[in-house]
Amino acid sequence: MAKLVSDYRYERKFLVTEVDVAELDALVRYHPAVFSGIYHPRSINNIYFDSLDGTSHLENVEGNASRVKFRIRWYGDLLGQVDKPVLELKIKRGFLGRKESFRLTPFYLDESQGNHNFPLKNHCYTRNCNRAVFRRRVRSYICGS
């Protein structure tokens, strides 16, 4: 089923080089539009998937207007029981983007399990899984203040 244009939202990213992080934070916090956070501070964890040749990464770096990014996202601790993982397809068409989300079965993420589980370094690894060969990147950060 085709998605309606209204399912998309505008997504813009800007490279800011003339001010430091603290100045930029103040500009946003004290802007007349009264921007505010909508979520409490929390840890956001992602596992991004890509082909072995890095197609998804290259499409992003080269600024391809139409692309799809696959990731598993969850909130809370990076390690341990992941109760509510979600597979997300991030679809971009020009400045418009949308997500399709699919609930996954809970899993346990443990660094000591080595190749039998997801790697916990902030760089790419490869793995052959049921004949589908892919790369993945684990990223965790805290959002909100």
ABEGO torsion letter per residue (X at the ends): XBBBAAABBBBBBBBBAABBAAAAAAAAAABAAGBBBABBBBBBBBBBBBBAAGAAAAAAAAGBABBBBBBBBBBEBABEBBABBBBBBBBBBEABBBBBBBBBBBBBBBAAAEAABBBABABBBBBBBGGBBBBBBBBBBBBEX
